[in-house]
């Protein structure tokens, strides 16, 4: 049976869950949501401590990059959620809005709506902060933001004290406006369980709305185009091809799948499409380009003098954002990030002590300048994409990463950690020169799971979407997800993706 909607949302991940929930508040708007995966049924998803074990399960797209020359020619696993809730069912649950100046490039690309002040109402509408009552914090939104206290590991408390001893300022949390400093992570956890964006926005009451239909197991092959409009999404459902039509199409498939859907629809770089055997119907050369991601070095690992108690949260309990040139300067955006994991955290191929016998200080670069690209591996949805993030390709990224590792070790040496710190297991005390540090980073750098930018917003003619997030050259297709981000913000991007979706929904209610 053919289905038609006023608005068709492609993808029930973070952005799609918000869009579907908010647009269907208007009872006259018939909203459909199609999702390649299904409603979560694995109980491990809800357990905050098990997020590191979810990769590779049947609800993971399980993408992989091509070998990366600057990370010792390693292939990087890129887990992404193929499930209602998307990657918010897989990630580490940290909630970080970003530094206000992170959004200056967004404002330049799309106008005031996408500045920090413009996005602030969207942040507030989404949030339910448990620890604050202030006009800049959401109190009644769907998405719980939990700031732990007694649950924080004593190892993490010592790590925070070590940072403070170096002059790094304490923060109340990561979402007060300032970002440089030390604090436990704010988390999307409710009553001890992971709160995915779908858990928050696609509740039973929302899904019971007569004007909202969630269709799972619908994998989008391409958009069927009629002139400068998308007539329908062509989907594969249990091996059968079906069309779902709509007056407006909102693509919320994420920074990997969104450009792939567009390219399979004939929208992209003609040369790229021709190589995949697809005719170009709308030339958009930057579809799939501008790929950005955060890396973390896994990691600066220390053997512990005494058993490390298991985390009561989600292992990675505190991010520390810093100005690498002046650790006590709390103004402006950070350029590096550290993190404390209450466990040994080592990249594949590196040897680490057993669980309970070590802890880790992670480090990374907040604003990488390397830019990659996603290409089609073939004309169909079953063809594996070619993901080339160009990790550590720029001198800036390699130099800043080296600074970050040096500062991680400086924090790790502080007296505040004396009662826990045994021998440094990674990179090891024999690794001291810049060349040795760079070689270790190449082996240890791993994705922080923040791909963004592949359908960037802009006012220039090359931009993929305009300031309204409408796909340039196509009348009725919008893109609302991490792919529209022109420059990646300082921290985990899920909070910003939710704010993007809240802002777009507020501007586009029927």
C-alpha positions in Angstrom: 0.0 0.0 0.0 1.4 3.4 -1.0 2.0 5.8 1.8 1.9 9.6 1.6 2.8 12.1 4.3 2.8 15.9 4.6 6.4 15.5 6.0 8.6 12.5 5.7 11.5 12.2 8.2 14.3 9.9 7.0 16.1 8.5 10.1 14.8 8.1 13.7 18.2 9.1 15.3 18.8 12.1 17.4 17.7 14.8 14.9 14.9 12.7 13.4 13.4 11.9 16.8 13.2 15.6 17.6 11.8 16.6 14.3 9.1 13.9 14.3 8.0 14.7 17.9 7.9 18.5 17.4 6.2 18.6 14.0 3.6 16.1 15.0 2.5 18.4 17.8 0.5 20.1 15.1 -2.4 17.6 14.7 -3.1 18.8 11.1 0.4 17.8 10.0 0.7 14.1 8.9 4.3 13.0 9.8 6.0 9.8 8.8 9.3 8.6 10.1 11.3 5.8 8.4 14.2 4.1 10.1 16.4 1.4 8.7 16.7 -0.3 12.1 14.2 -1.2 14.7 13.0 -0.3 18.2 15.7 -1.2 20.8 15.4 -4.6 22.3 18.9 -5.3 23.6 18.9 -4.5 27.4 22.6 -3.7 27.2 21.8 -0.4 25.5 20.1 1.0 28.6 23.1 0.0 30.9 25.5 3.0 30.9 28.4 0.8 31.8 28.0 -1.4 28.6 28.3 1.3 25.9 31.8 0.1 25.0 30.4 -3.4 24.3 27.6 -2.4 21.8 29.8 -2.0 18.7 29.4 -4.6 16.0 25.9 -5.7 17.1 23.1 -5.9 14.5 22.0 -2.4 15.2 25.4 -0.9 14.3 26.0 0.2 10.7 29.6 -0.9 11.5 31.3 1.5 9.0 35.0 1.4 8.5 37.4 4.0 7.2 40.1 3.4 4.5 43.6 3.1 5.9 44.8 6.4 7.3 48.5 7.3 6.5 48.9 9.5 9.6 47.6 7.0 12.0 50.0 4.2 11.2 47.9 3.1 8.1 45.2 1.8 10.5 41.6 1.2 9.4 39.2 2.8 12.0 36.0 1.3 13.1 33.1 3.8 12.9 30.1 2.5 14.8 26.8 4.3 14.0 23.4 3.5 15.2 21.0 1.6 12.9 18.2 1.7 15.4 15.4 4.0 16.7 17.5 6.5 18.6 20.4 6.3 16.2 23.9 6.8 17.6 22.4 8.2 20.9 21.9 4.5 21.7 25.6 3.8 21.3 27.6 6.8 22.5 29.0 7.6 25.9 26.1 9.8 27.0 28.2 13.0 27.7 26.2 16.2 27.2 28.2 19.2 26.1 26.7 22.2 24.4 30.0 23.5 23.2 31.7 26.8 23.7 29.6 29.9 22.5 32.4 30.9 20.1 32.2 27.4 18.4 29.0 28.7 16.8 30.5 31.8 15.3 31.3 29.9 12.1 27.7 28.6 12.1 26.3 32.1 12.3 28.6 33.2 9.4 27.3 30.2 7.4 23.6 30.5 8.1 22.7 33.6 10.0 21.7 34.5 13.6 19.5 31.4 14.1 22.6 29.2 14.1 24.7 31.4 16.5 24.9 30.3 20.1 22.3 32.8 21.2 20.1 31.7 18.3 20.4 28.1 19.3 20.1 28.7 23.0 16.2 28.5 23.0 16.6 25.1 21.3 19.0 23.9 23.9 16.7 25.1 26.6 13.6 23.5 25.1 15.3 20.2 24.9 16.9 20.0 28.4 15.8 18.9 31.8 18.7 19.8 34.0 18.5 18.1 37.4 21.1 20.3 39.2 20.3 23.9 38.0 17.5 26.4 38.0 18.6 29.3 35.8 17.2 31.1 32.8 19.9 29.7 30.5 19.1 26.1 31.5 16.2 23.9 30.4 14.2 22.5 33.3 11.2 20.9 31.6 12.4 19.6 28.3 12.3 15.9 27.3 16.1 15.2 27.6 17.4 14.7 31.1 20.9 16.2 31.8 22.2 14.5 34.9 25.2 16.0 36.8 26.6 13.2 39.0 28.0 13.9 42.5 28.5 11.0 44.9 28.7 8.6 42.0 31.9 10.1 40.6 34.9 7.8 41.0 37.6 8.7 43.6 40.2 8.3 40.8 38.3 11.0 38.8 38.1 13.2 41.8 41.9 13.0 42.1 42.3 13.7 38.4 40.2 16.8 38.7 42.3 17.9 41.7 45.4 17.3 39.7 44.1 19.7 37.0 43.2 22.3 39.6 46.8 22.1 41.0 48.1 23.1 37.6 45.8 26.2 37.7 43.1 24.7 35.5 39.8 26.3 36.9 37.0 24.2 38.3 33.6 24.4 36.5 30.1 23.8 37.7 29.5 21.7 34.5 30.3 21.8 30.8 27.2 23.8 29.8 27.4 27.1 31.8 28.9 29.1 28.8 32.5 28.7 29.8 34.1 25.4 28.8 37.7 25.6 29.8 38.2 23.8 33.2 37.6 20.6 35.1 34.3 19.0 36.1 32.5 15.7 36.0 30.6 15.0 32.8 27.0 15.9 32.5 25.2 12.8 31.2 22.0 11.8 29.4 21.0 9.3 32.1 17.7 8.9 33.8 17.3 6.8 36.9 20.6 5.1 36.2 19.7 4.2 32.6 20.8 5.6 29.3 18.4 8.1 27.9 18.6 8.1 24.1 17.0 11.0 22.2 14.3 8.6 21.1 13.6 7.6 24.7 13.2 11.3 25.4 11.2 12.5 22.4 9.4 9.4 20.9 7.6 8.3 24.0 4.6 6.1 24.0 2.3 9.1 24.2 4.0 10.7 21.2 4.0 7.6 19.1 0.3 7.2 19.9 -0.5 10.4 18.0 -2.8 9.7 15.1 -0.9 11.9 12.8 2.5 10.3 13.5 3.6 7.0 11.9 7.0 5.3 12.7 8.0 2.8 10.0 11.0 0.6 11.1 13.0 -1.7 8.8 12.8 0.8 6.0 16.2 1.2 4.4 16.3 4.1 2.0 17.9 3.3 -1.3 17.4 6.7 -2.9 15.1 9.6 -3.3 12.9 9.5 -6.4 13.2 12.9 -8.1 10.7 14.6 -10.3 12.4 17.8 -11.7 13.6 19.9 -8.8 11.5 18.0 -6.2 11.7 14.7 -4.3 8.5 12.7 -5.0 9.3 9.8 -2.7 11.8 7.8 -0.8 12.5 4.5 -2.4 13.0 2.0 0.4 13.8 -1.7 0.8 11.6 -3.5 3.4 12.2 -7.2 4.0 13.7 -7.4 0.5 10.8 -5.7 -1.2 11.1 -2.2 -2.8 8.5 0.3 -1.5 7.9 4.0 -2.1 7.0 6.5 0.6 5.9 9.8 -0.8 5.6 13.2 0.9 5.1 16.9 0.3 8.3 17.7 2.3 11.3 15.4 3.0 13.6 16.0 6.0 16.7 13.9 5.8 18.1 13.1 9.3 20.2 10.1 8.5 23.5 11.5 9.9 26.8 12.6 8.7 27.6 9.3 6.9 24.2 8.1 5.6 22.8 11.4 4.6 25.4 12.2 1.9 25.2 8.5 0.7 21.4 8.8 0.2 21.9 12.1 -1.7 24.6 10.6 -3.9 22.5 7.5 -4.7 19.8 9.9 -5.7 22.0 11.6 -8.3 22.8 14.6 -6.1 26.5 15.3 -5.8 29.8 15.6 -7.6 29.3 14.4 -11.2 32.7 12.7 -11.3 32.1 10.9 -8.1 28.6 9.8 -9.2 29.9 8.6 -12.6 32.5 6.5 -10.9 29.7 4.8 -8.9 27.6 4.3 -12.0 25.0 7.0 -11.2 23.7 9.7 -13.4 24.0 13.2 -11.9 20.6 15.1 -11.8 21.7 17.9 -9.5 25.4 19.0 -9.3 26.4 19.5 -5.7 30.2 19.0 -5.6 30.5 19.2 -1.8 28.1 16.4 -0.9 30.2 14.1 1.2 33.1 16.6 1.5 34.1 18.7 4.6 34.1 15.5 6.8 35.3 16.3 10.3 35.7 14.1 13.4 37.3 14.3 16.8 40.1 11.9 17.7 41.2 10.8 21.2 44.5 9.1 22.0 43.7 5.8 23.8 45.6 6.5 25.9 47.9 7.7 28.6 47.4 4.6 30.8 48.6 4.2 34.4 48.9 1.1 36.5 47.3 1.7 39.8 48.8 1.2 43.2 45.6 -0.3 44.5 42.4 -1.7 42.9 40.5 0.8 40.9 36.8 0.6 41.9 34.4 0.0 39.0 32.7 3.1 37.6 29.2 3.7 38.9 28.5 5.8 35.7 29.8 5.1 32.2 33.6 4.6 32.7 34.6 7.9 31.0 33.5 10.3 33.8 35.3 13.6 33.2 36.3 15.7 30.2 38.8 18.6 30.8 38.9 21.3 28.2 42.0 23.4 28.0 44.0 26.2 26.4 47.2 24.4 25.7 49.2 27.7 25.7 48.0 28.8 29.1 46.3 26.2 31.3 44.9 28.8 33.8 43.3 30.9 31.0 39.5 30.1 31.1 38.5 32.6 28.4 37.6 31.6 24.9 37.3 28.2 23.3 39.7 25.3 24.2 42.1 23.8 21.7 42.6 20.5 23.5 40.6 18.1 25.6 41.6 15.5 28.2 39.4 12.8 29.8 39.7 10.4 32.7 38.5 6.8 32.2 38.1 4.6 35.2 39.6 1.7 33.3 42.5 0.9 31.0 41.7 2.3 27.6 44.0 1.4 24.8 43.7 1.5 21.0 43.6 -1.8 19.2 47.1 -3.2 18.9 48.3 -1.6 22.1 48.7 -3.7 25.3 47.2 -2.4 28.5 46.8 -3.8 32.1 43.7 -5.6 33.2 40.5 -4.0 34.2 40.6 -2.8 37.8 44.3 -2.5 37.7 44.7 0.8 35.7 43.1 4.1 34.7 43.5 6.3 31.7 43.9 9.9 30.7 42.7 10.5 27.2 43.7 13.5 25.1 42.7 15.1 21.8 42.2 18.2 19.7 38.9 20.1 19.9 39.1 21.9 16.5 40.9 19.7 14.0 41.7 21.3 10.7 41.9 18.1 8.7 39.0 17.6 6.3 38.0 14.3 4.8 35.4 12.9 2.4 32.8 10.2 2.1 32.4 8.5 -1.3 30.1 5.9 -2.7 31.5 2.4 -3.0 28.9 1.6 -5.6 25.4 2.5 -6.7 23.4 0.6 -4.1 22.8 0.8 -0.3 24.5 -2.5 0.2 27.8 -1.2 -1.3 30.2 -0.2 1.5 31.0 3.5 1.5 34.5 4.8 1.2 35.1 6.9 4.3 38.4 8.8 4.3 38.5 11.3 7.3 42.1 12.4 6.5 43.0 12.0 10.1 46.0 14.1 11.4 46.7 15.3 7.9 47.5 18.9 8.9 50.5 20.1 10.8 48.1 21.9 13.2 46.4 18.7 14.2 49.7 16.8 14.7 51.3 19.6 16.7 48.3 20.2 18.9 47.8 16.5 19.5 51.4 16.3 20.7 50.8 19.2 23.1 47.7 17.5 24.4 49.6 14.3 25.2 52.3 16.2 27.0 49.7 18.0 29.1 47.9 14.7 29.9 51.2 13.3 31.2 51.7 16.5 33.2 48.3 16.1 34.8 49.0 12.4 35.4 52.2 13.3 37.4 50.5 15.6 39.9 50.7 14.8 43.6 46.9 14.6 43.7 47.1 11.3 41.9 50.0 9.9 44.0 47.7 7.5 46.0 46.6 5.9 42.7 49.5 6.3 40.2 51.8 3.4 39.7 54.0 3.0 36.6 53.0 4.6 33.3 51.9 1.7 31.1 51.3 3.8 27.9 53.0 5.3 26.2 55.7 4.3 28.7 58.6 6.3 30.1 60.9 5.4 27.2 58.7 7.5 25.0 59.9 11.1 25.4 61.0 12.8 22.2 58.6 14.6 19.9 59.1 11.9 17.2 58.3 9.1 19.7 55.2 11.0 20.9 54.0 11.4 17.4 54.6 7.7 16.6 52.6 6.8 19.7 49.7 9.1 18.8 49.6 7.6 15.3 49.1 4.2 16.9 46.7 5.4 19.7 44.5 8.0 18.0 40.9 6.7 17.7 37.5 8.2 16.8 35.6 10.1 19.5 32.5 9.2 17.4 31.6 12.7 16.2 31.5 12.7 12.4 30.1 15.9 11.0 30.1 18.4 8.2 29.4 16.3 5.0 26.4 18.5 3.8 27.6 21.8 5.1 25.4 24.8 5.6 26.5 28.0 3.9 25.5 31.1 2.0 28.0 30.5 -0.8 27.0 28.7 -4.1 29.0 25.6 -3.2 27.2 24.9 0.1 25.0 21.8 0.2 22.2 23.4 2.2 21.2 27.1 2.7 20.5 28.9 5.9 17.1 27.3 6.1 18.8 23.9 5.8 17.0 23.3 2.5 19.0 21.3 0.0 20.2 23.7 -2.6 18.7 23.1 -6.0 15.9 21.0 -4.6 12.6 22.6 -3.6 11.2 20.3 -0.9 14.2 18.5 0.7 15.8 19.6 4.0 18.7 18.2 5.8 18.7 18.4 9.6 21.5 16.5 11.3 25.2 16.6 12.0 26.1 16.7 8.3 25.0 20.4 8.0 27.6 21.5 10.7 30.1 23.8 8.9 32.8 23.5 11.7 32.8 21.0 14.4 32.2 22.3 18.0 34.6 21.7 20.9 33.0 18.6 22.3 30.6 15.7 21.8 28.1 16.9 19.1 24.8 15.2 20.2 23.6 18.2 22.3 24.2 20.5 19.3 22.4 18.2 16.9 19.4 18.2 19.2 19.5 22.0 19.3 19.8 22.2 15.5 16.7 20.0 15.2 14.8 21.9 17.9 15.6 25.2 16.1 14.6 24.0 12.7 11.4 22.5 14.0 10.5 25.8 15.6 11.1 27.6 12.4 9.2 25.1 10.2 6.0 24.2 11.9 3.3 24.0 9.3 
